[in-house]
Amino acid sequence: MLTVNLFYLLLHFVYLDPASPLQTDACKLCDCSGVELKCPQQTTGTRTPALELLFSHFCFKIIPSEVFQHFQQDIIRITISESNSLERIQSYAFSNLSSLTELTIQNTKNLIHIGEGAFGNLPTLKYLSIGNTGIRKFPDVTKIFSSQLQFILEIYDNLHITTIPANAFQEMNNEPLILKLYRNGFEDIQSYAFNGTKLDQLFLNNNNNLQYIHNDALKGASGPNRFSNEIPSNLPLWTEKEKNLTAMFFDHDEADLIADYEYLCQPKILKCSPEPDAFNPCEDIMGYDFLRVLIWFISILAIAGNAVVLFILLTSHCKLTVPRFLMCNLSFADFCMGIYLLLIASVDSQTKSKYYNHAIDWQTGSGCSAAGFFTVFASELSVYTLTVITLERWHTITYAMQLDRKLRLRHAILIMLGGWIFSLVIAMLPLVGVSNYIKVSICLPMDIETPLSQAYIIFILVLNVIAFIIICACYIKIYIAVQNPELAPTNKDTKLAKKMAVLIFTDFTCMAPISFFAISAAFKVPLITVTNSKILLVLFYPVNSCANPFLYAIFTKAFRRDFFLLMSRFGCCKTQAELYRVNNFTAYTSNLKMDSLYTGPKKTSRAEFHVMAPDCQQLNDHEKPASTGS
């Protein structure tokens, strides 16, 4: 009998008591299938008091004005969640719901607009939550007119809301209220933002983009009795005093609270410590948008071009000669330069518009040190190898007929081993305290505070200038050596002069601007700012890394021969490969005949400028052209 009585009592509370809420799948009462939500009028016999409407995983895109007008006295709770279709909530959509106590809108990332007055005249509302949406501006909550104590407004995870405007909460509620505004995209809080409110508790936690809180933001408001503002831990350049404000809670009287607030919000704009200087201006790694685009293009070009050259040279069946060996070293150095540029471009892309939050982590971390090591090593090895290549060309042409003075591969290996050791040592010195890579965001060794650091920078720059002078002098001597003063200039002379001019011009374009401004800065007389130096970094610094694979490899006949011969192994370009085999064999037999007729020393002629050598394995008997015979 007791069990039966309890059963009827339960029925009374669940079904008969009009104050008992009944959670309902809202799409059974409303039409959720169209573009707009529609809630038709119910008949008197089917009226359901104390409704809890749950909208979840629905298809409609718009909640129109006064859509719930037929349920004004019945709805006590509305939950809208888990939908990617909802885009707009029109004005007065939830207005005049006299029994509504809770309204939740969450996990609707495509919701971009909530009309003014959408939450209008809701006298019994106790809780309003708007979270994880795509709305672009702070929602209008000023027409709620709730009379409930401890009203809670929760706005969170709305990353596209960038500001809390003036009078954002005015007339929302005349009683003490709780504002939970956390993990949003707020960048500033304007004057009189909380005007007209009685704040019991105010939470501004984890608004990581918040930079500006106006001094008058709380003017016209009473309270709060409790304030929580968690300063972003990744904001790198705050003073220790400000860092101690993390997760600060104030539980004081109003006079103490005002003092705490003034301490928190002075000065008007959050300042960095140390303050921005010539080496660390408050800007992104790439100070200009056009540099942000160019650095991606240049880095990919440098990596792709040098990777192709390395692949062709290392997979070719031709034997490894001195020029090939030197070209492999040059391509590897320029490939490392491309890696550096790609690393800088990637970090800039990830920290765009918020680099100040990552500056110390990046510049003092292993990433910047690795980038700096890559660029110094690549730059010095590239300059060293270019100088060796130029000297080797000059030596080969000058002593073309003296085979005993020919540079052998073992000599080149020893020379380049010295270059690798030199480049590694130069790149490692900033890691052990001789200058450093943390001075600027682009990770170049710009620290000249100590005499040793200053001497290090000047030493590198002077070496680069000397290398450029050597390269220019060698190319001039090469041009003079192949000139025949007895004849008028020919097309070959003009072409040769143009090629050398291009090589010298690219070297000059890369080295001259960098060396000029860097030497002046090394003597503590900087002529340009770090911001402008980034233009040199992107437009001039990597010129050689992009141009070298084309000028020294891809545009040469030897490289094209290697390329077509390699492609023929995969069944492609067989005709072109056969032509190169014929030409190679013809040149080889011609050189043998000339050697057999040679009786004494003679002057090097223009025709002997390119000395052909049978350095390819394709000259085996089984690969000789059929037309040549045995």
C-alpha positions as CSV (number, residue, x, y, z in Angstrom):
1,M,0.0,0.0,0.0
2,L,2.9,2.3,0.8
3,T,4.4,1.6,-2.6
4,V,1.2,2.6,-4.4
5,N,0.9,5.8,-2.4
6,L,4.5,6.7,-3.3
7,F,3.7,5.9,-7.0
8,Y,0.7,8.3,-7.0
9,L,2.7,10.9,-5.2
10,L,5.4,10.7,-7.9
11,L,2.8,11.1,-10.6
12,H,1.5,14.1,-8.9
13,F,4.8,15.9,-8.8
14,V,5.8,14.9,-12.3
15,Y,2.6,15.2,-14.3
16,L,0.1,17.2,-12.2
17,D,2.1,19.9,-10.5
18,P,2.2,22.8,-13.0
19,A,5.4,24.1,-11.5
20,S,7.3,20.9,-12.4
21,P,9.4,21.3,-15.5
22,L,9.1,19.0,-18.4
23,Q,12.1,18.8,-20.7
24,T,10.8,18.4,-24.3
25,D,12.5,17.8,-27.6
26,A,11.6,21.2,-29.1
27,C,11.4,20.0,-32.6
28,K,8.3,18.0,-31.6
29,L,6.5,21.2,-30.8
30,C,8.2,23.4,-33.5
31,D,9.0,22.9,-37.1
32,C,12.8,22.6,-37.3
33,S,13.0,21.4,-40.9
34,G,13.0,24.6,-42.8
35,V,15.4,27.5,-43.1
36,E,13.6,29.4,-40.3
37,L,12.4,27.9,-37.0
38,K,8.5,27.9,-36.7
39,C,6.5,27.3,-33.6
40,P,2.8,27.1,-34.3
41,Q,0.1,27.9,-31.7
42,Q,-1.0,25.0,-29.5
43,T,-4.6,24.2,-28.8
44,T,-5.9,24.8,-25.3
45,G,-6.1,21.1,-24.6
46,T,-2.5,20.5,-25.5
47,R,-1.0,23.4,-23.6
48,T,2.1,22.3,-21.7
49,P,3.2,24.5,-18.8
50,A,6.7,24.7,-17.4
51,L,8.4,23.7,-20.7
52,E,12.1,23.1,-21.1
53,L,12.8,23.3,-24.8
54,L,16.0,21.6,-26.1
55,F,17.1,22.4,-29.6
56,S,20.0,20.1,-30.6
57,H,21.4,18.9,-34.0
58,F,18.7,20.8,-35.9
59,C,18.7,22.1,-39.5
60,F,17.2,25.6,-39.4
61,K,19.5,28.6,-40.0
62,I,17.4,31.4,-38.5
63,I,15.5,32.0,-35.3
64,P,13.0,34.7,-36.3
65,S,11.5,37.4,-34.2
66,E,8.9,36.5,-31.6
67,V,9.0,32.8,-32.7
68,F,8.0,31.7,-29.2
69,Q,5.1,34.1,-28.7
70,H,2.6,31.3,-28.4
71,F,4.5,29.9,-25.4
72,Q,5.2,33.1,-23.6
73,Q,3.9,31.9,-20.2
74,D,4.9,28.3,-20.5
75,I,8.7,28.2,-21.3
76,I,11.0,28.3,-18.3
77,R,14.2,27.0,-20.0
78,I,15.6,27.1,-23.5
79,T,18.8,25.3,-24.6
80,I,20.2,25.7,-28.1
81,S,23.3,23.6,-28.7
82,E,25.4,21.4,-31.0
83,S,24.5,22.8,-34.4
84,N,26.6,24.0,-37.3
85,S,23.5,25.2,-39.2
86,L,22.3,28.1,-37.0
87,E,23.6,31.5,-38.5
88,R,21.3,34.3,-37.2
89,I,19.1,35.1,-34.3
90,Q,16.8,38.0,-35.2
91,S,15.8,40.9,-33.0
92,Y,13.2,40.1,-30.3
93,A,13.6,36.3,-30.9
94,F,13.3,35.6,-27.2
95,S,11.5,38.7,-26.0
96,N,8.5,38.8,-23.6
97,L,8.9,35.3,-22.3
98,S,7.6,36.1,-18.9
99,S,8.4,32.7,-17.3
100,L,11.9,32.1,-18.8
101,T,14.5,31.6,-16.2
102,E,17.4,30.0,-18.1
103,L,18.6,30.6,-21.7
104,T,21.7,28.8,-23.1
105,I,23.2,29.1,-26.5
106,Q,26.4,27.1,-27.0
107,N,28.5,25.2,-29.5
108,T,27.0,27.0,-32.5
109,K,30.1,28.1,-34.3
110,N,28.4,29.4,-37.4
111,L,26.1,31.7,-35.5
112,I,27.5,35.1,-36.5
113,H,24.6,37.5,-35.7
114,I,22.4,38.1,-32.7
115,G,20.0,41.0,-33.4
116,E,19.5,43.9,-31.0
117,G,16.8,43.3,-28.4
118,A,16.9,39.5,-29.0
119,F,16.8,39.2,-25.2
120,G,14.1,41.7,-24.4
121,N,11.8,42.0,-21.4
122,L,12.7,38.8,-19.5
123,P,11.8,39.6,-15.9
124,T,12.4,36.2,-14.4
125,L,15.6,35.3,-16.2
126,K,18.3,34.2,-13.8
127,Y,20.9,32.7,-16.2
128,L,22.0,33.6,-19.7
129,S,24.9,31.8,-21.3
130,I,26.4,32.4,-24.8
131,G,29.4,30.2,-25.5
132,N,31.5,28.9,-28.4
133,T,29.7,30.8,-31.2
134,G,30.9,32.9,-34.1
135,I,29.3,36.2,-33.3
136,R,31.3,39.3,-34.3
137,K,30.2,41.8,-31.7
138,F,29.1,41.9,-28.1
139,P,25.5,40.7,-27.8
140,D,22.8,43.3,-26.8
141,V,21.8,42.3,-23.2
142,T,20.6,45.8,-22.2
143,K,16.9,45.1,-22.7
144,I,16.6,42.1,-20.5
145,F,15.2,44.0,-17.5
146,S,15.6,41.0,-15.1
147,S,14.6,41.6,-11.5
148,Q,16.2,38.4,-10.2
149,L,18.9,38.4,-7.5
150,Q,22.4,37.0,-8.4
151,F,21.6,37.1,-12.1
152,I,24.4,35.3,-14.0
153,L,25.6,36.4,-17.4
154,E,28.1,33.9,-18.9
155,I,29.8,34.8,-22.2
156,Y,32.8,32.5,-23.1
157,D,34.8,31.1,-26.0
158,N,33.6,33.7,-28.5
159,L,36.8,34.3,-30.2
160,H,35.5,36.9,-32.7
161,I,34.2,39.4,-30.1
162,T,37.1,41.9,-29.8
163,T,35.7,44.6,-27.6
164,I,33.3,45.2,-24.7
165,P,31.6,48.5,-25.7
166,A,30.4,51.3,-23.4
167,N,27.2,50.6,-21.5
168,A,27.2,47.0,-22.5
169,F,25.3,45.9,-19.4
170,Q,23.2,48.9,-18.6
171,E,19.6,48.2,-17.4
172,M,20.2,44.5,-17.8
173,N,19.5,43.9,-14.1
174,N,19.1,46.3,-11.2
175,E,20.2,43.7,-8.6
176,P,23.8,42.5,-7.8
177,L,24.9,40.3,-10.7
178,I,27.7,38.0,-11.7
179,L,29.5,38.4,-15.0
180,K,31.6,35.5,-16.3
181,L,33.4,36.8,-19.4
182,Y,36.3,34.4,-20.1
183,R,38.3,32.9,-23.0
184,N,36.9,35.4,-25.5
185,G,38.7,37.4,-28.2
186,F,38.6,40.6,-26.2
187,E,41.3,43.1,-27.2
188,D,40.0,46.1,-25.3
189,I,37.4,47.1,-22.7
190,Q,36.1,50.6,-23.4
191,S,35.2,53.4,-21.0
192,Y,31.9,53.0,-19.1
193,A,31.7,49.4,-20.2
194,F,30.1,48.3,-16.9
195,N,28.2,51.5,-16.4
196,G,24.8,51.1,-14.6
197,T,25.6,47.7,-13.0
198,K,25.8,46.4,-9.5
199,L,28.7,44.0,-9.8
200,D,28.9,41.2,-7.2
201,Q,31.5,39.2,-9.1
202,L,33.4,39.9,-12.3
203,F,35.5,37.2,-14.1
204,L,37.8,38.1,-17.0
205,N,40.0,35.0,-17.0
206,N,42.0,33.7,-20.0
207,N,41.2,36.6,-22.4
208,N,44.6,36.1,-23.9
209,N,44.3,38.9,-26.5
210,L,43.3,41.6,-23.9
211,Q,45.7,44.5,-24.3
212,Y,43.7,47.6,-23.3
213,I,41.5,48.3,-20.3
214,H,40.4,51.9,-20.1
215,N,40.7,53.6,-16.8
216,D,37.0,54.5,-16.8
217,A,35.8,51.0,-17.7
218,L,34.2,50.6,-14.2
219,K,33.0,54.1,-14.0
220,G,29.3,54.3,-13.2
221,A,29.3,50.7,-11.7
222,S,29.3,49.6,-8.1
223,G,31.5,46.8,-7.0
224,P,32.7,44.2,-7.9
225,N,33.0,42.6,-4.5
226,R,35.1,39.9,-6.2
227,F,37.3,40.3,-9.2
228,S,39.2,37.7,-11.1
229,N,41.6,38.6,-14.0
230,E,44.0,35.9,-15.0
231,I,46.9,37.6,-16.8
232,P,48.0,35.4,-19.8
233,S,51.0,33.4,-18.8
234,N,52.5,33.6,-22.3
235,L,52.5,37.4,-22.3
236,P,56.3,37.5,-22.2
237,L,57.5,40.9,-21.4
238,W,55.5,41.9,-18.3
239,T,57.2,43.0,-15.1
240,E,57.4,40.6,-12.2
241,K,54.9,42.8,-10.3
242,E,52.3,42.3,-13.0
243,K,53.0,38.6,-13.3
244,N,52.0,38.2,-9.7
245,L,48.5,39.4,-10.5
246,T,47.8,36.0,-12.2
247,A,44.5,34.6,-10.8
248,M,44.2,37.5,-8.4
249,F,41.0,37.7,-6.4
250,F,39.8,40.8,-4.5
251,D,37.6,40.4,-1.5
252,H,37.8,43.9,-0.1
253,D,35.6,46.9,0.6
254,E,34.9,49.3,-2.3
255,A,37.7,51.7,-1.4
256,D,40.3,49.0,-1.5
257,L,38.8,47.6,-4.7
258,I,39.1,50.9,-6.5
259,A,42.8,51.1,-5.5
260,D,43.4,47.6,-6.7
261,Y,41.6,48.3,-10.0
262,E,43.6,51.5,-10.6
263,Y,46.8,49.5,-9.9
264,L,45.8,46.8,-12.4
265,C,44.7,49.1,-15.2
266,Q,47.4,51.8,-15.0
267,P,48.8,52.8,-17.4
268,K,46.1,52.7,-20.0
269,I,48.0,50.5,-22.4
270,L,49.8,47.4,-21.2
271,K,53.5,48.0,-21.5
272,C,56.4,45.6,-22.0
273,S,59.4,45.2,-19.8
274,P,61.9,45.8,-21.1
275,E,60.3,48.4,-23.3
276,P,60.5,48.2,-27.1
277,D,63.9,49.3,-28.4
278,A,65.7,49.5,-31.8
279,F,66.3,45.7,-31.7
280,N,62.9,44.6,-30.5
281,P,60.1,46.9,-31.8
282,C,56.6,45.8,-30.9
283,E,55.8,44.2,-34.3
284,D,55.6,40.8,-35.9
285,I,58.7,38.9,-37.1
286,M,58.0,40.1,-40.6
287,G,57.2,43.8,-40.2
288,Y,55.4,44.2,-43.6
289,D,52.7,42.1,-45.2
290,F,54.5,42.0,-48.6
291,L,57.5,40.5,-46.9
292,R,55.3,37.8,-45.3
293,V,54.3,36.7,-48.8
294,L,57.7,37.0,-50.4
295,I,59.6,35.0,-47.8
296,W,57.4,32.0,-48.5
297,F,58.1,32.2,-52.2
298,I,61.8,32.8,-51.8
299,S,62.3,30.0,-49.2
300,I,60.4,27.4,-51.3
301,L,62.3,28.5,-54.4
302,A,65.7,28.1,-52.6
303,I,64.8,24.7,-51.1
304,A,63.3,23.3,-54.3
305,G,66.0,24.6,-56.7
306,N,68.9,23.3,-54.5
307,A,67.2,20.0,-53.7
308,V,66.8,19.3,-57.5
309,V,70.5,20.1,-58.1
310,L,71.6,17.9,-55.2
311,F,69.4,15.0,-56.4
312,I,70.6,15.2,-60.0
313,L,74.3,15.5,-59.1
314,L,74.2,12.7,-56.5
315,T,72.2,10.3,-58.6
316,S,74.1,10.9,-61.9
317,H,76.3,8.1,-63.4
318,C,78.9,10.6,-64.2
319,K,82.0,10.4,-62.0
320,L,82.4,12.9,-59.2
321,T,84.7,15.7,-60.6
322,V,86.0,18.7,-58.8
323,P,83.3,21.1,-60.2
324,R,80.5,18.6,-59.3
325,F,81.9,18.1,-55.8
326,L,82.0,21.9,-55.3
327,M,78.5,22.4,-56.7
328,C,77.1,19.8,-54.3
329,N,78.6,21.7,-51.4
330,L,77.2,25.0,-52.7
331,S,73.7,23.5,-53.2
332,F,73.7,22.1,-49.7
333,A,74.7,25.4,-48.2
334,D,72.0,27.3,-50.1
335,F,69.5,24.5,-49.2
336,C,70.2,25.3,-45.5
337,M,69.5,28.9,-46.2
338,G,66.1,28.0,-47.6
339,I,65.4,26.0,-44.4
340,Y,66.2,29.1,-42.3
341,L,63.8,31.2,-44.3
342,L,61.1,28.6,-44.1
343,L,61.5,28.4,-40.4
344,I,61.2,32.1,-40.0
345,A,58.2,32.3,-42.3
346,S,56.5,29.5,-40.3
347,V,57.0,31.1,-36.9
348,D,55.8,34.4,-38.3
349,S,52.7,32.8,-39.7
350,Q,51.9,31.2,-36.4
351,T,52.5,34.3,-34.3
352,K,50.9,36.9,-36.7
353,S,49.4,39.8,-34.8
354,K,50.3,38.3,-31.4
355,Y,54.1,37.9,-31.6
356,Y,54.4,39.9,-28.3
357,N,52.9,36.8,-26.6
358,H,55.6,34.5,-27.9
359,A,58.7,36.8,-28.2
360,I,60.7,35.5,-25.3
361,D,59.8,31.9,-25.8
362,W,60.9,32.1,-29.4
363,Q,64.0,34.3,-29.1
364,T,65.4,32.5,-26.1
365,G,64.3,29.0,-27.1
366,S,66.0,26.3,-29.2
367,G,64.1,27.2,-32.3
368,C,65.7,30.7,-32.8
369,S,69.1,29.3,-31.9
370,A,68.7,26.6,-34.5
371,A,67.5,29.1,-37.1
372,G,70.5,31.4,-36.4
373,F,72.9,28.5,-36.6
374,F,71.4,27.4,-40.0
375,T,71.7,30.9,-41.5
376,V,75.2,31.7,-40.3
377,F,76.5,28.3,-41.3
378,A,74.8,28.4,-44.7
379,S,75.9,31.9,-45.4
380,E,79.6,31.3,-44.6
381,L,79.7,28.0,-46.3
382,S,78.0,29.4,-49.4
383,V,80.4,32.4,-49.6
384,Y,83.4,30.1,-49.0
385,T,82.3,27.6,-51.7
386,L,81.6,30.4,-54.2
387,T,85.1,31.7,-53.7
388,V,86.6,28.2,-54.1
389,I,84.5,27.6,-57.3
390,T,85.7,30.9,-58.8
391,L,89.3,30.2,-57.9
392,E,89.1,26.7,-59.4
393,R,87.7,28.1,-62.6
394,W,90.5,30.7,-62.8
395,H,93.1,28.1,-62.0
396,T,91.8,25.6,-64.6
397,I,91.8,28.2,-67.4
398,T,95.1,29.8,-66.4
399,Y,96.9,26.4,-66.3
400,A,94.8,24.5,-68.8
401,M,97.9,23.0,-70.6
402,Q,99.8,22.1,-67.4
403,L,98.2,18.9,-66.3
404,D,100.5,18.5,-63.4
405,R,99.0,21.6,-61.8
406,K,95.4,20.5,-62.3
407,L,93.3,20.6,-59.1
408,R,92.5,17.0,-58.1
409,L,89.4,15.8,-56.2
410,R,91.5,15.0,-53.1
411,H,92.7,18.6,-53.0
412,A,89.1,19.9,-53.3
413,I,88.0,17.6,-50.5
414,L,90.7,19.0,-48.1
415,I,89.9,22.6,-49.1
416,M,86.1,22.1,-48.5
417,L,86.8,20.2,-45.2
418,G,88.5,23.4,-44.1
419,G,85.5,25.4,-45.2
420,W,83.0,23.2,-43.3
421,I,85.1,23.4,-40.1
422,F,85.4,27.2,-40.5
423,S,81.6,27.6,-41.1
424,L,80.7,25.3,-38.2
425,V,82.9,27.2,-35.8
426,I,81.6,30.6,-36.9
427,A,78.0,29.4,-36.5
428,M,78.6,27.9,-33.1
429,L,80.4,30.9,-31.5
430,P,77.1,32.8,-30.8
431,L,75.9,29.6,-29.0
432,V,78.8,29.8,-26.5
433,G,78.6,33.5,-25.7
434,V,80.3,35.3,-28.6
435,S,77.4,37.5,-29.7
436,N,74.1,35.6,-29.6
437,Y,71.0,34.8,-31.7
438,I,68.4,36.1,-29.2
439,K,68.9,39.8,-29.9
440,V,66.3,40.1,-32.7
441,S,63.3,38.1,-33.8
442,I,65.0,37.1,-37.1
443,C,67.7,35.3,-35.1
444,L,70.8,36.9,-36.6
445,P,73.9,37.6,-34.5
446,M,73.3,41.3,-33.9
447,D,74.6,41.6,-30.3
448,I,77.7,43.9,-30.3
449,E,77.6,44.8,-26.6
450,T,81.0,43.4,-25.8
451,P,84.3,44.0,-27.7
452,L,84.6,40.3,-28.5
453,S,81.1,40.2,-30.0
454,Q,81.8,43.4,-32.0
455,A,85.0,41.9,-33.3
456,Y,83.2,38.7,-34.3
457,I,80.6,40.5,-36.4
458,I,83.3,42.8,-38.0
459,F,85.4,39.7,-38.8
460,I,82.6,38.0,-40.6
461,L,81.6,41.0,-42.6
462,V,85.2,41.8,-43.6
463,L,85.7,38.2,-44.8
464,N,82.6,38.5,-46.9
465,V,83.9,41.7,-48.5
466,I,87.3,40.1,-49.2
467,A,85.6,37.1,-50.8
468,F,83.5,39.3,-53.0
469,I,86.7,41.2,-54.2
470,I,88.4,37.8,-54.9
471,I,85.4,36.7,-57.0
472,C,85.3,39.9,-59.0
473,A,89.1,39.8,-59.6
474,C,89.0,36.2,-60.7
475,Y,86.2,36.7,-63.2
476,I,88.0,39.7,-64.7
477,K,91.2,37.7,-65.1
478,I,89.2,34.8,-66.6
479,Y,87.7,37.2,-69.2
480,I,91.1,38.6,-70.0
481,A,92.6,35.1,-70.3
482,V,90.0,33.9,-72.9
483,Q,90.1,37.1,-75.0
484,N,92.1,37.0,-78.2
485,P,93.4,40.5,-78.7
486,E,94.2,39.8,-82.4
487,L,90.5,39.4,-83.3
488,A,87.5,41.6,-83.0
489,P,85.0,40.7,-80.2
490,T,82.7,37.8,-81.3
491,N,79.4,36.6,-80.1
492,K,81.1,34.1,-77.8
493,D,83.0,36.9,-76.1
494,T,79.8,38.9,-75.6
495,K,78.0,35.9,-74.2
496,L,80.9,35.1,-71.9
497,A,81.0,38.7,-70.7
498,K,77.3,38.7,-70.0
499,K,77.4,35.5,-68.0
500,M,80.3,36.8,-65.9
501,A,78.4,40.1,-65.4
502,V,75.4,38.2,-64.1
503,L,77.5,36.2,-61.7
504,I,79.2,39.3,-60.3
505,F,75.9,41.2,-60.2
506,T,74.1,38.6,-58.1
507,D,77.1,38.4,-55.7
508,F,77.1,42.2,-55.5
509,T,73.3,42.4,-54.9
510,C,73.5,39.9,-52.1
511,M,76.7,41.1,-50.3
512,A,76.9,44.8,-50.9
513,P,73.7,46.1,-49.1
514,I,74.1,43.6,-46.2
515,S,77.8,44.4,-45.7
516,F,77.4,48.1,-45.9
517,F,74.6,48.5,-43.4
518,A,75.9,45.7,-41.2
519,I,79.4,47.2,-40.9
520,S,77.9,50.6,-40.0
521,A,75.8,48.9,-37.3
522,A,78.8,46.9,-36.1
523,F,80.5,50.2,-35.4
524,K,77.4,51.3,-33.5
525,V,76.3,53.8,-36.2
526,P,73.2,52.1,-37.5
527,L,71.8,53.6,-40.7
528,I,68.6,51.6,-40.8
529,T,66.2,50.2,-38.3
530,V,65.6,46.5,-37.5
531,T,62.2,46.8,-39.2
532,N,63.8,48.0,-42.5
533,S,66.6,45.5,-42.2
534,K,64.0,42.8,-42.6
535,I,63.6,44.0,-46.2
536,L,67.3,43.3,-46.8
537,L,66.8,39.9,-45.1
538,V,64.1,38.8,-47.6
539,L,65.0,40.7,-50.8
540,F,68.8,40.7,-50.8
541,Y,70.2,38.2,-48.2
542,P,68.9,35.0,-49.9
543,V,69.6,36.2,-53.5
544,N,72.6,33.9,-53.9
545,S,70.7,30.9,-52.4
546,C,68.0,31.3,-55.1
547,A,70.2,32.2,-58.0
548,N,73.2,29.8,-57.5
549,P,71.4,26.6,-58.4
550,F,70.3,28.2,-61.7
551,L,73.5,30.1,-62.6
552,Y,76.0,27.4,-61.6
553,A,74.0,24.2,-62.4
554,I,70.5,24.2,-63.9
555,F,71.4,26.7,-66.8
556,T,74.6,24.8,-67.7
557,K,75.0,22.2,-70.5
558,A,76.6,19.7,-68.1
559,F,73.6,19.8,-65.8
560,R,71.1,19.4,-68.7
561,R,73.1,16.4,-69.9
562,D,72.9,14.8,-66.4
563,F,69.3,15.6,-66.2
564,F,68.3,14.0,-69.5
565,L,70.6,11.0,-68.9
566,L,68.9,10.4,-65.5
567,M,65.5,10.8,-67.0
568,S,66.3,8.3,-69.7
569,R,66.9,5.7,-67.0
570,F,63.2,6.0,-66.2
571,G,62.1,5.8,-69.8
572,C,61.8,9.6,-70.4
573,C,63.6,12.0,-72.7
574,K,65.5,9.2,-74.5
575,T,66.0,11.3,-77.7
576,Q,67.7,14.1,-75.9
577,A,69.8,11.7,-73.8
578,E,71.0,10.0,-77.0
579,L,72.1,13.3,-78.5
580,Y,74.2,14.1,-75.4
581,R,75.8,10.6,-75.6
582,V,76.8,11.3,-79.2
583,N,78.2,14.8,-78.4
584,N,80.1,13.4,-75.4
585,F,81.7,10.6,-77.4
586,T,82.5,13.0,-80.3
587,A,84.2,15.4,-77.9
588,Y,86.1,12.6,-76.3
589,T,87.5,11.2,-79.5
590,S,88.4,14.7,-80.7
591,N,90.4,15.3,-77.5
592,L,92.3,12.1,-78.0
593,K,93.3,13.1,-81.5
594,M,94.4,16.5,-80.4
595,D,96.5,14.9,-77.6
596,S,98.2,12.6,-80.1
597,L,99.2,15.5,-82.4
598,Y,100.4,17.7,-79.5
599,T,104.2,18.4,-79.9
600,G,104.8,21.4,-77.6
601,P,103.4,24.2,-75.5
602,K,101.0,26.5,-77.2
603,K,98.8,29.4,-76.1
604,T,95.4,28.6,-74.8
605,S,92.7,29.5,-77.3
606,R,89.1,30.4,-76.9
607,A,88.1,27.0,-78.2
608,E,89.9,25.4,-75.4
609,F,88.1,27.3,-72.7
610,H,85.8,24.4,-72.0
611,V,88.1,21.4,-71.7
612,M,86.0,18.3,-72.2
613,A,86.8,15.1,-70.2
614,P,85.3,11.6,-70.5
615,D,83.8,11.8,-67.0
616,C,80.6,9.9,-67.6
617,Q,80.1,6.2,-67.4
618,Q,77.8,6.4,-70.4
619,L,80.9,6.2,-72.6
620,N,81.2,2.5,-72.1
621,D,81.3,0.4,-75.2
622,H,77.7,-0.8,-74.8
623,E,76.5,2.8,-74.7
624,K,78.4,4.2,-77.6
625,P,76.3,5.4,-80.5
626,A,75.9,2.8,-83.2
627,S,77.1,5.2,-85.9
628,T,80.6,5.5,-84.4
629,G,81.7,2.0,-84.9
630,S,84.2,0.2,-82.7
